[in-house]
Amino acid sequence: MRLRTLFLAAASVAVLASPAFAQELTAITGGRVLTGTSVIENGTVVIQNGRVVSVGVMAPPATARIIDATGKVVAPGFVAVDSGLGASEVSSVGGSDDLRNGANTISASFDVSYGLDPWSFTLPVARLGGITRAIVVPNHPGGGGGHAHDDSDFAGVGDGGYQSPSLFAGQAAIIHLAEGTDILVKPRVAMVAPLGEAGAGVAGGARGAEFVQFKETLAEVRLYARNKAAYDRAGLRDLSLSRADLEALIPVASGDMPLIVTVRRAADIQQVLRLAREEGVKIILDGAEEGWLVADQIAAAGVPVLLNPISNLPGNFETRAVRMQNAAALDAAGVLIAIKGNEGSIHRARETRYNAGNAVSHGLSYESAIEAITVNPARIFGMAGQFGELRPGAAADVVIWSGDPLEPLSLAETIFIGGAEQAPTSRQFLLRDRYAGGGEGAMPPAYTR
């Protein structure tokens, strides 16, 4: 009987996520609509074929399925940035963590999209927190994704004369969190690298070394790009990266692929901005805990920032000036910001909205906080207008909240991803329901005889 119940539950989930259901004309009416860039009172959101059809104050189509959101808040799905969703189950269990790689011939070319798991237990939990898309990034020393490499990380030459380890951790990917067998939206959207203290550790211990290594690496990439034929016939000097890594870095060196740079202290941010100018690379700052000290310089450079607004403890000399007004100061200066979740935005990705609420309590405007978890991540990663916003043509990632989504007690009552309604459950809920009250299936048969 229990197996039959689970089968029916799984079948209902499959129906909810099926393309046929996603094609249904649906109108969400009467709610307070946060489009991502504006607010519409008593608005109507119409979706069909996985896309938003219209948003505004209007009567719903006569043939539409009606969802009454009166007294509720309708918002775009949130976007988790600097996340490990779908690529890590338990970070301390190596076989379940596909966010990091130690091979010295596969560094910049490491592509997290090949390790994604659509059946990850972490996805439904994040989805219940209103997360519908995520930017999945490789881990590296000092990264926001959690665990750094062990103490054997140091600069040097490994097998075959290649960098060991490299400054580059690999390439990020965009995913959606809908039920199904394919969660990949777009692979290789950005390269990832640590600078500051973490990068110095990789390069030999000093910040000056990491910047020299970075510049030398890009020089080698450009040399290789100009002389591929000579490289193929072994007519080019030995290079410190494998061919796969050299190829992966060509779009970075040409300014076509953004580089996510983890950096914390203000002095390091200044040097990273200088490096970007000198090398003509496009960068995204990750962390930037002391960014408020140089907010005007970041804004003038047109560089976006991924940040955790609740960082407020000076745990080391990189974060002496950390403060919870960082998000507000950067936003006020005109910096495009995206707010992160906690501990790598995997098991605690749902806390992204809590962090946004905390940023509001420390000076960030409510409107900017909503943008920082919806439209801004899409803009930063070249997907503006495609998700993170309720506007005609955008993906129908829509969440109906019981109240203000930045209030911890509000619940995501109805969730659409790509127009497909998602089951409001997770493995944790299924286990709760199974064992609550000692009901059917609460104990193995041997214990009930």
Backbone hydrogen bonds, N-H to C=O, Kabsch-Sander energy under -0.5 kcal/mol:
donor,donor_aa,acceptor,acceptor_aa,energy
5,T,1,M,-2.1
6,L,2,R,-2.4
7,F,3,L,-2.4
8,L,4,R,-2.4
9,A,5,T,-2.2
10,A,6,L,-2.6
11,A,7,F,-2.5
12,S,8,L,-2.3
13,V,9,A,-1.9
14,A,10,A,-2.2
15,V,11,A,-2.2
16,L,12,S,-2.3
17,A,13,V,-1.7
18,S,14,A,-0.5
18,S,15,V,-1.1
22,A,18,S,-1.8
23,Q,19,P,-1.1
24,E,21,F,-1.5
26,T,24,E,-0.6
26,T,47,I,-2.6
27,A,65,R,-3.2
28,I,45,V,-3.1
29,T,27,A,-0.7
29,T,67,I,-2.5
30,G,43,G,-0.7
31,G,43,G,-0.9
32,R,72,K,-2.6
33,V,31,G,-0.9
33,V,40,I,-3.0
34,L,32,R,-0.6
34,L,74,V,-3.3
35,T,33,V,-0.8
35,T,38,S,-2.1
36,G,38,S,-0.7
40,I,33,V,-2.7
43,G,31,G,-2.4
43,G,40,I,-0.7
44,T,56,G,-3.1
45,V,28,I,-2.4
46,V,44,T,-0.5
46,V,54,S,-2.7
47,I,26,T,-2.9
48,Q,51,R,-2.4
50,G,22,A,-1.4
51,R,48,Q,-2.1
52,V,394,A,-2.7
53,V,46,V,-3.4
54,S,46,V,-1.4
56,G,44,T,-1.8
58,M,56,G,-0.9
64,A,61,P,-1.5
65,R,25,L,-2.8
67,I,27,A,-2.8
68,D,66,I,-0.5
69,A,29,T,-3.6
69,A,67,I,-0.7
71,G,30,G,-0.7
72,K,69,A,-2.4
73,V,401,W,-1.8
74,V,32,R,-2.3
75,A,73,V,-0.5
75,A,399,V,-2.6
77,G,397,D,-1.7
78,F,130,G,-3.2
79,V,373,I,-2.4
80,A,78,F,-0.5
80,A,133,R,-2.4
81,V,79,V,-0.5
83,S,135,I,-2.7
84,G,344,G,-1.2
85,L,345,S,-0.6
87,A,84,G,-2.1
88,S,84,G,-0.8
89,E,96,S,-2.2
93,V,90,V,-2.0
94,G,92,S,-0.8
96,S,93,V,-2.0
97,D,94,G,-1.5
98,D,87,A,-3.3
98,D,96,S,-0.6
106,I,103,A,-0.8
110,F,107,S,-1.5
112,V,110,F,-0.6
112,V,171,Q,-1.5
114,Y,111,D,-1.4
115,G,112,V,-1.9
116,L,113,S,-0.9
117,D,86,G,-2.5
120,S,117,D,-1.8
123,L,120,S,-1.0
125,V,121,F,-0.7
126,A,122,T,-2.0
127,R,123,L,-2.5
128,L,124,P,-2.0
129,G,125,V,-0.5
129,G,126,A,-1.1
130,G,127,R,-2.0
131,I,126,A,-1.9
132,T,78,F,-2.6
133,R,78,F,-1.6
134,A,175,I,-2.1
135,I,80,A,-3.1
136,V,134,A,-0.7
136,V,173,A,-3.1
137,V,83,S,-2.5
137,V,135,I,-0.5
139,N,99,L,-3.3
143,G,140,H,-2.3
146,G,143,G,-1.1
147,H,145,G,-0.7
153,D,150,D,-1.6
154,F,152,S,-0.6
158,G,156,G,-0.5
158,G,162,Y,-3.6
161,G,158,G,-2.0
162,Y,159,D,-1.1
163,Q,240,S,-3.2
164,S,156,G,-2.1
164,S,165,P,-0.5
169,A,192,V,-2.9
170,G,192,V,-0.8
171,Q,110,F,-3.2
172,A,190,A,-2.9
173,A,136,V,-2.3
174,I,186,K,-3.0
175,I,134,A,-2.6
176,H,183,I,-2.3
177,L,132,T,-2.1
185,V,174,I,-3.0
186,K,174,I,-1.7
189,V,172,A,-2.0
190,A,172,A,-0.6
191,M,258,P,-2.6
192,V,170,G,-1.9
193,A,260,I,-2.7
195,L,262,T,-2.3
198,A,195,L,-0.7
199,G,195,L,-1.2
200,A,196,G,-2.2
201,G,197,E,-1.9
202,V,198,A,-1.5
203,A,199,G,-2.2
204,G,200,A,-1.1
205,G,200,A,-4.1
209,A,206,A,-0.6
210,E,206,A,-1.3
211,F,207,R,-1.7
212,V,208,G,-1.6
213,Q,209,A,-2.8
214,F,210,E,-2.4
215,K,211,F,-2.4
216,E,212,V,-2.6
217,T,213,Q,-2.6
218,L,214,F,-2.3
219,A,215,K,-2.0
220,E,216,E,-2.2
221,V,217,T,-2.3
222,R,218,L,-2.4
223,L,219,A,-2.2
224,Y,220,E,-2.9
225,A,221,V,-2.6
226,R,222,R,-1.7
227,N,223,L,-1.0
227,N,224,Y,-0.7
231,Y,227,N,-2.3
232,D,228,K,-2.5
233,R,229,A,-1.4
234,A,231,Y,-1.6
235,G,230,A,-3.8
246,L,242,S,-2.5
247,E,243,R,-2.7
248,A,244,A,-2.0
249,L,245,D,-1.6
250,I,246,L,-0.7
250,I,247,E,-0.9
253,A,249,L,-2.7
254,S,250,I,-1.9
255,G,252,V,-1.3
256,D,251,P,-2.1
257,M,251,P,-2.2
259,L,282,K,-2.6
260,I,191,M,-3.7
260,I,258,P,-0.6
261,V,259,L,-0.7
261,V,284,I,-2.9
262,T,193,A,-2.1
262,T,260,I,-0.6
263,V,261,V,-0.7
263,V,286,D,-2.0
269,I,265,R,-2.1
270,Q,266,A,-2.2
271,Q,267,A,-1.7
272,V,268,D,-2.4
273,L,269,I,-2.5
274,R,270,Q,-2.1
275,L,271,Q,-2.6
276,A,272,V,-2.6
277,R,273,L,-1.9
278,E,274,R,-2.6
279,E,275,L,-2.5
280,G,276,A,-1.4
281,V,276,A,-1.1
283,I,281,V,-0.5
284,I,259,L,-2.5
285,L,304,P,-2.4
286,D,261,V,-2.9
287,G,285,L,-0.5
287,G,306,L,-3.3
288,A,263,V,-3.0
288,A,286,D,-1.0
290,E,264,R,-2.4
291,G,288,A,-2.3
293,L,290,E,-1.5
294,V,291,G,-1.4
295,A,292,W,-0.8
298,I,294,V,-2.1
299,A,295,A,-2.6
300,A,296,D,-2.5
301,A,297,Q,-1.6
302,G,298,I,-0.5
302,G,299,A,-1.3
303,V,298,I,-1.9
305,V,336,L,-2.3
306,L,285,L,-3.1
307,L,305,V,-0.6
307,L,338,A,-2.5
311,S,308,N,-1.6
312,N,310,I,-0.5
315,G,313,L,-2.2
319,T,316,N,-1.1
322,V,319,T,-1.2
323,R,289,E,-0.6
326,N,323,R,-1.4
329,A,325,Q,-2.5
330,L,326,N,-2.5
331,D,327,A,-2.5
332,A,328,A,-2.5
333,A,329,A,-1.5
334,G,330,L,-0.5
334,G,331,D,-1.4
335,V,330,L,-2.5
337,I,335,V,-0.7
338,A,305,V,-2.3
339,I,372,A,-1.8
340,K,307,L,-2.8
341,G,81,V,-0.5
342,N,348,R,-1.0
344,G,144,G,-0.8
345,S,342,N,-1.0
346,I,342,N,-0.6
346,I,343,E,-0.5
349,A,346,I,-1.2
351,E,348,R,-1.7
352,T,349,A,-2.1
353,R,350,R,-0.7
355,N,351,E,-2.4
356,A,352,T,-2.0
357,G,353,R,-2.1
358,N,354,Y,-2.4
359,A,355,N,-2.2
360,V,356,A,-1.8
361,S,357,G,-1.8
362,H,358,N,-0.6
362,H,359,A,-0.8
363,G,360,V,-1.5
364,L,359,A,-2.4
369,A,365,S,-2.2
370,I,366,Y,-2.2
371,E,367,E,-2.1
372,A,368,S,-2.0
373,I,369,A,-0.6
373,I,370,I,-1.2
374,T,371,E,-1.1
376,N,371,E,-2.8
378,A,374,T,-1.0
379,R,375,V,-2.4
380,I,376,N,-2.9
381,F,377,P,-1.9
382,G,379,R,-1.4
383,M,378,A,-3.6
384,A,378,A,-0.5
386,Q,383,M,-2.3
387,F,383,M,-0.9
390,L,35,T,-2.7
391,R,389,E,-1.1
393,G,52,V,-2.9
394,A,391,R,-2.2
395,A,386,Q,-2.5
396,A,50,G,-2.4
397,D,395,A,-2.4
398,V,396,A,-0.9
398,V,416,F,-1.0
399,V,75,A,-2.9
400,I,414,T,-2.8
401,W,73,V,-3.6
401,W,399,V,-0.6
402,S,411,L,-2.3
407,E,404,D,-2.0
410,S,407,E,-1.8
412,A,128,L,-0.6
413,E,400,I,-2.3
413,E,411,L,-1.0
414,T,400,I,-1.3
416,F,398,V,-3.2
417,I,420,A,-2.2
419,G,396,A,-2.3
420,A,417,I,-1.8
421,E,419,G,-0.5
422,Q,415,I,-3.1
425,T,423,A,-2.1
430,L,426,S,-2.3
431,L,427,R,-2.6
432,R,428,Q,-2.4
433,D,429,F,-2.8
434,R,430,L,-1.9
435,Y,431,L,-2.2
436,A,432,R,-1.9
438,G,435,Y,-1.7
439,G,436,A,-1.1
442,A,439,G,-2.4
447,Y,444,P,-1.8
448,T,445,P,-1.6
449,R,445,P,-0.5
